[in-house]
Amino acid sequence: MELLERERFFDELEAILSDVATGKGRFVLVSGEAGIGKTSVVERFAEARHHNARVLWGACDALFTPRPLGPLYDIAHQTQSNLTALLEEEAPRASIFSAVLDELENGRAQTIAIIEDVHWADEATLDLLKFLGRRINRTNAMLVVTYRDDEVGADHPLRVVRGDFPRR
């Protein structure tokens, strides 16, 4: 399927990935209403870069009781790290968050880590995003987060998380 009128978005993502190649990690927020094509844009971008970047993918689910750090379980299964073990043994959050940061810092290739549908994220996942948002700049990783902006009202916790990100 051809994506129409998305060149500007691909160009922006490509420019950000160029910065990442120089060791300046970046956090990217992709927002829009349901069905507008956020996932399609991110998928197409990741597919085109998978030959020279490691792509990790996780998703939040619209569960009545979201699993803590749900997207991190998805990502852990795609790595060769001890992250799965830390999650399964319910290690302290500080240890889990540090392991994720280590994974992003020590990757041999550039990493594009994608977490989808963060409007459904549990509090632990939002804490992870806040933690990574303040540290991503010293990695060679691009953390792409998608969310439905029409589901993030004034009292949604994602608004607080977004507000805490450094301007850079």
SENU-512471 format. One record per residue: residue in three letters; x, y, z of N, C-alpha, C in turn. Coordinates in steps of 0.2 Angstrom, whole numbers, plus 5000, padded with zeros to 4 digits. Atoms other than C-alpha are relative to their C-alpha. Example, Ala and Ser with C-alpha at 12.3 -4.5 7.8 and 13.67 -1.06 7.14 Angstrom:
<atoms>
ALA500449945000506249785039500450065000/SER499649944999506849955036499650055003/
</atoms>
This chain:
<atoms>
MET500449945000500050005000500450065000/GLU499649945001500750174995499750055005/LEU500249954995500650305009500050074996/LEU500049945003500150475002500150065005/GLU499949944996500750645008500349995007/ARG499750014994501850575021500850015000/GLU499349995001503550625014500350055005/ARG499849964994503750765027500249975006/PHE499950044994503550645041500649954999/PHE499450045001504850525033500650045000/ASP499449964999506050665031500250025007/GLU499949994993505850715049500349955004/LEU499750064997506150545055500749984998/GLU499350015002507650525044500550045003/ALA499549954997508450685050500149985007/ILE499950024993508150625068500549945000/LEU499650065000508950455064500750024998/SER499349985001510450545057500350035006/ASP499849974993510650635074500249945004/VAL499950064996510550465082500749964998/ALA499450035003511950395071500650045003/THR499449974997513150525079500050005008/GLY500150014992512650465097499650055003/LYS500449954997511350595100499349975000/GLY500650035000509850485105499450055000/ARG500549965001508150555102499349965002/PHE500750024998506350535109499550034995/VAL500549975006504950555095499349985002/LEU500750014999503150575099499650004993/VAL500450005006501950525085499350005002/SER500750004998500150575088499550024995/GLY500549995005498550585079499449965002/GLU500650034998496750525080500049934997/ALA500150075002496250345078500049994993/GLY500150025007496550275060500350054996/ILE499749955004497550425054500649974996/GLY499450035003499050315050500650005004/LYS499449994996500250335064500449935000/THR499750075000500650145064500349994993/SER499750015007500850145045500650044999/VAL499449965001502050285045500649975004/VAL499450034996503150205059500249944997/GLU499850065003503050035051500450014994/ARG499749995007503550095034500750035001/PHE499349984998505050195042500449955002/ALA499650054997505650055052500249944995/GLU499950055005505449925038500650034995/ALA499549975004506550045027500750005003/ARG499449994997507850055040500349945004/HIS499850064996507949875047500749974998/HIS499450035002509449835037500650035003/ASN499549964997510549965046499950025007/ALA500249984994509649985062499649945003/ARG500350054997509049865075499350035002/VAL500649974999507149885077499749955006/LEU500350034995506249845093499350025001/TRP500749985000504349845095499649985006/GLY500550024994503149845110499450044999/ALA500749975000501349895112499750005007/CYS500550004995500149945125499349984998/ASP500750035002498449865126499550035004/ALA500649974997496749925130499749955004/LEU500250054995496549805144499750035006/PHE500349974994495449835159500550015006/THR499550004995496949795170500749994996/PRO499450005004498549835160500549965003/ARG499450034997500049725163500550055001/PRO499449954999501449835171500549994995/LEU499550005005502749875158499949954995/GLY500250055006501749775145500550014994/PRO499650005006502749845130500749985001/LEU499350024998504349805139500149934999/TYR500050075001503949625139500149984992/ASP499950015007503749635120500750014998/ILE499449985002505349715118500649955003/ALA499550044997506349605130500049934996/HIS500050065004505849455119500450014994/GLN499649995006506749535105500750015001/THR499349994998508349565114500449945002/GLN499650054997509749455120500350015007/SER499849984993509849535137499749965005/ASN500350034994509349485154499450045002/LEU500649964999507849605153499449955001/THR500650054999506549455152500149975007/ALA499950034993507349375168499850055005/LEU500149954995507249545177499250015001/LEU500749995000505449565172499649945003/GLU500350064997504949385177500149995007/GLU499950004992505749395194499850065003/GLU500349944997504949565197500550035004/ALA499449964997506649645200499750075002/PRO500249934999506549825207500050044994/ARG500149965006505949955194500750034998/ALA499449965002507650045195500549954997/SER499650055003508549885190499849994993/ILE500350015007507349855175500150064996/PHE499949945004507450035170500750014998/SER499349995002509350035170500249954995/ALA499950055005509349875160499850024993/VAL500249975006508349955147500450054997/LEU499549955002509450105146500749974998/ASP499450045002510949985145499949974993/GLU500250035006510149895131500050064994/LEU500049945005509950065122500750034999/GLU499349975000511650125126500549964997/ASN499550045002512649975122499849964993/GLY500250045006511749915106500650014995/ARG499549995005513049885092499850054994/ALA500349965005511949965079499550055003/GLN500549964998510750105080499449965001/THR500650044998509150055088499450054999/ILE500649965000507450115084499549965004/ALA500450034996506350065098499350035000/ILE500749985002504450085095499549985006/ILE500550024995503150085109499350034997/GLU500649985003501350095102499550015005/ASP500649994996499750165109500150015007/VAL499849984994500450245124499450035004/HIS500649974997498750325128499749945004/TRP500350064996498350145135500549985005/ALA499550024996499950135145499950005008/ASP500050004993500050085163500550055003/GLU499549954997500950195176500749985000/ALA499350025000502550095176500350014993/THR499849985007502650115157500150075000/LEU499949935000502450295159500650035004/ASP499449984997503750305172500649984996/LEU499450025004504950215161500150054994/LEU500049955005504550335147500350075003/LYS499749944997504950485159500749995001/PHE499350024999506550395164500450004994/LEU499650005007507150365146500050074997/GLY500049945003506650535141500550055002/ARG499549964997507850615152500749974999/ARG499450045001509250495147500249984993/ILE500050035006508950445129500650044996/ASN499549965004510150585122500749975000/ARG499450035000511650485127500149934998/THR500050065003511250335118500050014992/ASN500150005007511250285099499349974998/ALA500750025001509350255100499550054998/MET500549965002507850325093499349975003/LEU500650034997506250295104499450044997/VAL500649985003504650315095499449985003/VAL500650024997503050325104499450034997/THR500649985004501350335096499450005006/TYR500650004995499750385105499450044996/ARG500549975002498050445101499950075003/ASP500149934996497950635105499350015002/ASP500749994998496050635105499849965006/GLU500150034994496150515120500450025006/VAL499649974995497350615130499750065002/GLY500349944997496250735140500450045005/ALA499749964995496750865152500349965006/ASP499850034994496850745166500449934999/HIS499650075002497750595157500750015002/PRO499350004997499450555165500550014995/LEU499649995005500250555148500250074999/ARG499849935001500150745148500550025005/VAL499549984995501150755164500749974998/VAL499450035003502450635156500350054995/ARG499849965005502550745141500350065002/GLY499849934997502750905151500749995003/ASP499450014997504250825160500649994996/PHE499550025004505250785145500450074999/PRO499649945001506750905142499950024993/ARG500149975006506551025128500449974994/ARG499650035005507950945118499749944997/
</atoms>
